[in-house]
Amino acid sequence: MESKYEMLIERNFYQNPSMYLVTKITVIGEYNSKRLEDSIKEMERVHPIISYVLEEGDEGKVYFAKKEDIKITVKYFERKNQNDWLRITRDEEFIPLEFDKEPPLRFLIIHGEEEFDIVILGHHLLGDGKSFQYLMQDLLEVYCNKTQNLPIQETRCIRKTEDMPRESALPIEFVEAIQSVNTEWSSIRRQFTREEYEKLFNDYHEVHGLGLLVESYDKEKYPSLIRRCKEHGVTVNSALVTAFVAVLYKVKKEEQKATVAIDLRNQMKFETNRCIANYSSAISPLLQYDVKDTFWGNVKHIHKLLKEDLKNPSKTFTILQLFNQLDGSIFDPLYYAENGTYQGEILMKVAKLLGFENREQGFDISNLGVVNSNPNMGEYVIRDYVFFANPTTVYDFTVGVATLNEQLNLAICYKKNSITEETIREYTKGAIELLCS
């Protein structure tokens, strides 16, 4: 891999105070700290990018940079009960990364006598949810199955418009608007200090708070859910989206915006393999729940709407095209505007380009789908795969979904100062009840 290269797509995440992705697995079997440490070290060979730090240059540019004597942060905790990992993870999310001194991820090991939890707390600028899924799978392959010489996965980031489908190109008037904003920003560009970022980070978490909650879909009922989805010609993801639209409509009595994450690896114009990078995007349709129809009738309708958007590269790639062409440093003041550190007319122009609003009725959902791992690995058994997507800036909660061995887990991160844990539990249990109907 190159020793240094510039971020483009990833640059927008740099100063965002809420960008951690969480991937967790429970391993049943002997805990060997030395072998686990060696396995994490092996991941630096397999996925070289995880040992890179970030370096800020002129004109707000940020680079992944390889430096000597940099170690990945690994923290160890004693496991007293099965939910310790959730408390520890939440505490760790309140600690900002030192980008120039440590790679943008941490491993948290919560170990007991007969089983232990592995948590990967990773910044979104390093990779998307699928990336950390691959990292976790490779780590387990080395530790549990004692596999040697896994192939090296060199990161290949999106560098230019031609890396994406031709049909996804932005309209010329949109490109011209981006170029105009870039030109205006270049004359007033502001770079923020580490101290300013730490204040932004702390202010954000003090204002919003952070809650983490996990609810599991009854494993015994999972085959029935799959069967119902097949009967109606829909996906589990469409059913999940509809279920949360339904529970929100019951309270809000209005249409909801659902920001649905999409994995676009297979649509890139180059081989992505199993590398760690950002190939995810999202669509954000406004969805109406029809109380006169059945739940599954609504699922079929919403599935059709989602499918139409997902088949259209001009919609699925819009975010990546924007991030690729918009000066990445222009995102920084958007985050600082929230705590009053930065004000300027250009912010309104950027927000309009991005379609941003301060607060919206709706939710974010990111579904990793079925995690393709054998739950029996060597002398070990793996279970309870949990994925928390990063909290969004415009909604009160974000839903992360992952399924391993027919165990579907919903991981909700929410703004504690905007919505209560009780309300989140009601939403989640209401959604699960609909899926069981």
DRENBAPA-451092 format. One line per field, with one value per residue (C-alpha): residue in three letters; residue number from 1; x, y, z. Coordinates in steps of 0.2 Angstrom, whole numbers. Each point is the difference from the previous one (the first is absolute). Layout:
<recs>
type	[ALA|...]
seq	[NUM|...]
X	[X|...]
Y	[Y|...]
Z	[Z|...]
</recs>
This chain:
<recs>
type	[MET|GLU|SER|LYS|TYR|GLU|MET|LEU|ILE|GLU|ARG|ASN|PHE|TYR|GLN|ASN|PRO|SER|MET|TYR|LEU|VAL|THR|LYS|ILE|THR|VAL|ILE|GLY|GLU|TYR|ASN|SER|LYS|ARG|LEU|GLU|ASP|SER|ILE|LYS|GLU|MET|GLU|ARG|VAL|HIS|PRO|ILE|ILE|SER|TYR|VAL|LEU|GLU|GLU|GLY|ASP|GLU|GLY|LYS|VAL|TYR|PHE|ALA|LYS|LYS|GLU|ASP|ILE|LYS|ILE|THR|VAL|LYS|TYR|PHE|GLU|ARG|LYS|ASN|GLN|ASN|ASP|TRP|LEU|ARG|ILE|THR|ARG|ASP|GLU|GLU|PHE|ILE|PRO|LEU|GLU|PHE|ASP|LYS|GLU|PRO|PRO|LEU|ARG|PHE|LEU|ILE|ILE|HIS|GLY|GLU|GLU|GLU|PHE|ASP|ILE|VAL|ILE|LEU|GLY|HIS|HIS|LEU|LEU|GLY|ASP|GLY|LYS|SER|PHE|GLN|TYR|LEU|MET|GLN|ASP|LEU|LEU|GLU|VAL|TYR|CYS|ASN|LYS|THR|GLN|ASN|LEU|PRO|ILE|GLN|GLU|THR|ARG|CYS|ILE|ARG|LYS|THR|GLU|ASP|MET|PRO|ARG|GLU|SER|ALA|LEU|PRO|ILE|GLU|PHE|VAL|GLU|ALA|ILE|GLN|SER|VAL|ASN|THR|GLU|TRP|SER|SER|ILE|ARG|ARG|GLN|PHE|THR|ARG|GLU|GLU|TYR|GLU|LYS|LEU|PHE|ASN|ASP|TYR|HIS|GLU|VAL|HIS|GLY|LEU|GLY|LEU|LEU|VAL|GLU|SER|TYR|ASP|LYS|GLU|LYS|TYR|PRO|SER|LEU|ILE|ARG|ARG|CYS|LYS|GLU|HIS|GLY|VAL|THR|VAL|ASN|SER|ALA|LEU|VAL|THR|ALA|PHE|VAL|ALA|VAL|LEU|TYR|LYS|VAL|LYS|LYS|GLU|GLU|GLN|LYS|ALA|THR|VAL|ALA|ILE|ASP|LEU|ARG|ASN|GLN|MET|LYS|PHE|GLU|THR|ASN|ARG|CYS|ILE|ALA|ASN|TYR|SER|SER|ALA|ILE|SER|PRO|LEU|LEU|GLN|TYR|ASP|VAL|LYS|ASP|THR|PHE|TRP|GLY|ASN|VAL|LYS|HIS|ILE|HIS|LYS|LEU|LEU|LYS|GLU|ASP|LEU|LYS|ASN|PRO|SER|LYS|THR|PHE|THR|ILE|LEU|GLN|LEU|PHE|ASN|GLN|LEU|ASP|GLY|SER|ILE|PHE|ASP|PRO|LEU|TYR|TYR|ALA|GLU|ASN|GLY|THR|TYR|GLN|GLY|GLU|ILE|LEU|MET|LYS|VAL|ALA|LYS|LEU|LEU|GLY|PHE|GLU|ASN|ARG|GLU|GLN|GLY|PHE|ASP|ILE|SER|ASN|LEU|GLY|VAL|VAL|ASN|SER|ASN|PRO|ASN|MET|GLY|GLU|TYR|VAL|ILE|ARG|ASP|TYR|VAL|PHE|PHE|ALA|ASN|PRO|THR|THR|VAL|TYR|ASP|PHE|THR|VAL|GLY|VAL|ALA|THR|LEU|ASN|GLU|GLN|LEU|ASN|LEU|ALA|ILE|CYS|TYR|LYS|LYS|ASN|SER|ILE|THR|GLU|GLU|THR|ILE|ARG|GLU|TYR|THR|LYS|GLY|ALA|ILE|GLU|LEU|LEU|CYS|SER]
seq	[1|2|3|4|5|6|7|8|9|10|11|12|13|14|15|16|17|18|19|20|21|22|23|24|25|26|27|28|29|30|31|32|33|34|35|36|37|38|39|40|41|42|43|44|45|46|47|48|49|50|51|52|53|54|55|56|57|58|59|60|61|62|63|64|65|66|67|68|69|70|71|72|73|74|75|76|77|78|79|80|81|82|83|84|85|86|87|88|89|90|91|92|93|94|95|96|97|98|99|100|101|102|103|104|105|106|107|108|109|110|111|112|113|114|115|116|117|118|119|120|121|122|123|124|125|126|127|128|129|130|131|132|133|134|135|136|137|138|139|140|141|142|143|144|145|146|147|148|149|150|151|152|153|154|155|156|157|158|159|160|161|162|163|164|165|166|167|168|169|170|171|172|173|174|175|176|177|178|179|180|181|182|183|184|185|186|187|188|189|190|191|192|193|194|195|196|197|198|199|200|201|202|203|204|205|206|207|208|209|210|211|212|213|214|215|216|217|218|219|220|221|222|223|224|225|226|227|228|229|230|231|232|233|234|235|236|237|238|239|240|241|242|243|244|245|246|247|248|249|250|251|252|253|254|255|256|257|258|259|260|261|262|263|264|265|266|267|268|269|270|271|272|273|274|275|276|277|278|279|280|281|282|283|284|285|286|287|288|289|290|291|292|293|294|295|296|297|298|299|300|301|302|303|304|305|306|307|308|309|310|311|312|313|314|315|316|317|318|319|320|321|322|323|324|325|326|327|328|329|330|331|332|333|334|335|336|337|338|339|340|341|342|343|344|345|346|347|348|349|350|351|352|353|354|355|356|357|358|359|360|361|362|363|364|365|366|367|368|369|370|371|372|373|374|375|376|377|378|379|380|381|382|383|384|385|386|387|388|389|390|391|392|393|394|395|396|397|398|399|400|401|402|403|404|405|406|407|408|409|410|411|412|413|414|415|416|417|418|419|420|421|422|423|424|425|426|427|428|429|430|431|432|433|434|435|436|437]
X	[0|5|8|-12|-15|-13|-18|-14|-16|5|5|-18|1|16|-7|-17|-1|-12|9|3|-6|-1|2|-1|1|0|12|-4|16|18|6|18|6|17|-8|-13|13|10|-16|-3|18|-3|-15|12|8|-16|-8|14|-11|-5|18|-1|-2|-7|10|-7|8|-3|-17|-9|6|1|11|2|18|11|11|13|-3|-19|-10|-18|-9|-6|-9|-3|-14|-6|-17|-12|-16|-6|-5|17|5|-15|5|18|-3|-11|14|13|-11|2|19|5|14|16|1|19|6|-12|-8|-19|-6|1|-2|-9|2|-12|6|-7|4|-10|-4|5|-6|10|-6|7|-3|4|-1|-11|14|10|-14|-18|-10|5|18|0|-10|14|13|-9|-2|18|5|-11|7|18|-4|-13|5|18|0|17|5|-17|2|4|-15|7|-12|-6|-9|-11|11|-10|-18|6|1|-19|-13|-2|-19|4|7|-7|-10|10|-9|4|18|1|-8|13|14|-7|-1|18|6|-8|6|18|1|-7|6|2|10|-4|12|1|-6|-15|-4|0|-11|-12|1|-4|-14|-8|-1|-5|-14|-7|6|2|-11|3|-13|0|-16|0|-13|-6|12|-14|-11|13|-4|-18|6|10|-15|-12|12|2|-19|-2|15|9|16|3|7|-16|-10|12|-2|-19|-1|9|-10|-15|4|6|-16|-10|7|4|-15|11|11|18|16|10|18|5|18|6|15|7|16|-6|-4|17|10|15|2|-4|3|-1|10|-4|-7|-16|-11|-17|-13|-18|-17|-12|-18|-15|-11|-19|-8|-18|-9|-15|12|8|18|5|-10|10|17|-4|-4|16|11|-6|5|17|4|-3|12|13|0|4|18|-4|-8|11|16|-5|8|17|0|-3|14|12|-3|-3|15|0|6|-16|-9|10|-9|-17|4|7|-15|-10|9|1|19|-2|-13|-1|-11|9|-7|-18|7|8|-15|-11|12|0|-19|4|-12|3|-13|-11|-13|7|14|16|1|16|-2|15|-11|5|18|7|10|-1|-5|12|18|13|-3|-10|-18|-4|-17|-9|7|-5|2|-2|0|6|-13|-7|0|-18|-10|-3|5|9|-3|14|-5|11|-5|11|-6|-19|3|-6|6|-6|12|-7|11|-10|1|-4|-4|-12|-9|-2|6|-18|-6|14|-5|-18|5|11|-12|-14|10|4|-18|-5|14|-7|-18]
Y	[0|18|8|15|4|14|-3|5|-9|-2|18|5|-11|8|13|-9|-3|-15|-12|-16|-17|-14|-19|-13|-19|-12|-14|-16|-9|2|18|1|18|-3|-9|14|13|-9|-2|19|3|-11|10|15|-11|-6|17|13|15|-3|5|17|16|16|15|17|11|16|6|-11|-16|-16|-15|-18|-1|-15|4|-10|-5|2|-13|-4|3|-16|1|-14|-1|-14|-7|0|-2|-2|18|7|3|12|11|0|4|14|7|-2|10|15|0|9|-8|8|-1|4|-11|-16|-9|4|-16|-9|-18|-3|-17|-4|-17|-13|-18|-9|13|18|14|9|17|10|19|7|18|1|8|-16|-11|-4|-14|-13|4|-3|-16|-6|5|-9|-16|0|3|-15|-11|3|-2|-14|-10|4|4|7|11|7|11|18|12|16|15|8|16|9|12|7|1|-14|-12|0|-5|12|1|7|16|16|12|14|13|-9|-1|18|4|-10|8|17|-4|-8|17|10|-11|1|18|-1|-17|-3|-14|-5|-5|-16|10|6|-17|-7|14|-4|-19|3|13|-11|-15|12|7|-16|-14|-18|-15|-18|-13|-18|-10|-17|-7|-17|-13|-13|12|5|-14|6|18|-6|-10|15|11|-13|-2|19|2|12|0|0|18|6|-8|8|17|-1|-6|16|11|-8|3|18|3|-6|14|14|-2|5|-7|-4|1|-16|1|-17|-5|-9|-10|4|-10|-11|15|8|1|-9|-16|4|-18|0|16|13|16|10|-6|3|12|3|5|11|-2|7|-14|0|-14|-5|-4|-7|-13|-15|0|-11|10|15|-10|-5|19|6|-14|6|18|-5|-12|13|12|-14|-4|18|4|19|-2|-14|9|18|1|-7|11|15|-5|-3|17|12|7|-12|14|9|-13|5|17|-9|-10|16|10|-12|6|18|0|4|11|5|2|-14|-13|3|-4|-16|-6|3|-10|-14|1|2|6|2|-12|-12|-13|-17|-12|-7|-19|-9|-19|-11|-14|-18|-1|-15|-8|-18|2|-15|5|-13|-3|16|5|18|9|16|10|19|15|18|12|17|12|12|19|3|-15|-5|-18|-11|-19|-12|-18|-16|-18|-15|-18|6|12|17|14|18|12|18|15|15|18|-2|18|0|-17|-12|-18|-5|8|-9|-16|3|4|-16|-12|7|-3|-18|-3|5|-11|-14|3]
Z	[0|-2|15|-1|-10|0|6|-12|4|18|3|5|16|7|12|3|19|-2|-12|9|-7|13|-5|14|1|15|0|10|5|7|1|-5|2|-9|-15|-1|0|-14|-10|1|-5|-15|-5|-3|-13|-8|1|-1|1|18|6|-9|9|-7|-6|-3|-14|-9|-6|12|-9|11|-3|5|5|5|15|10|18|-1|9|-1|16|9|16|12|13|12|-5|15|-9|-18|-2|6|-18|-3|14|-4|-18|4|12|-14|-13|11|-2|-16|-11|-2|-18|-2|14|-2|-14|-1|8|17|5|17|8|14|6|12|5|-13|-13|-6|-10|-14|-5|-14|2|-17|-7|-16|-10|1|-7|0|9|-13|3|18|-3|-11|13|14|-10|-5|18|6|-15|7|19|0|-16|2|-19|-7|-14|-4|-16|2|-3|-6|1|-16|3|-12|-9|-14|-8|-13|15|1|-13|-15|3|18|-7|8|-11|-8|10|16|-4|-4|17|9|-10|5|19|-1|-8|13|14|-6|3|18|5|19|8|17|14|11|15|-10|-5|17|6|-14|4|18|-3|-12|12|15|-10|-8|11|-6|3|-6|0|-8|-3|-8|-11|6|-8|0|-10|-13|-13|1|-4|-15|-6|1|-9|-14|-1|-3|-11|11|10|19|-2|-8|14|13|-8|-1|19|6|-12|8|18|-3|-10|15|10|-12|-12|-15|-13|5|-9|1|-4|-6|-2|-16|-3|-17|-1|-14|-10|0|-16|9|10|19|6|20|3|13|-9|-2|-14|9|-4|4|-7|10|-6|9|5|4|10|-5|16|-11|-7|8|6|-14|-12|5|-1|-18|-4|8|-7|-17|3|8|-15|-13|9|2|-18|-5|1|-1|17|9|-5|3|17|-6|-15|11|12|-14|-8|15|9|15|12|-3|11|15|3|-1|16|9|-5|12|15|-6|-4|-18|-9|-18|-15|-10|13|-7|-18|6|10|-16|-11|13|4|18|13|19|6|-10|4|-4|3|-7|-3|-5|-3|-2|-5|4|6|-9|14|6|19|3|-2|6|18|2|-3|-5|3|3|-14|3|-12|6|-15|4|8|-13|2|-6|8|18|-2|-12|-3|-3|-5|-2|-1|5|1|-1|14|-6|12|-1|8|3|4|5|7|18|2|-14|2|15|2|3|-16|-10|8|-5|-18|-1|8|-10|-16|5|4|-18|-7|9|-6]
</recs>
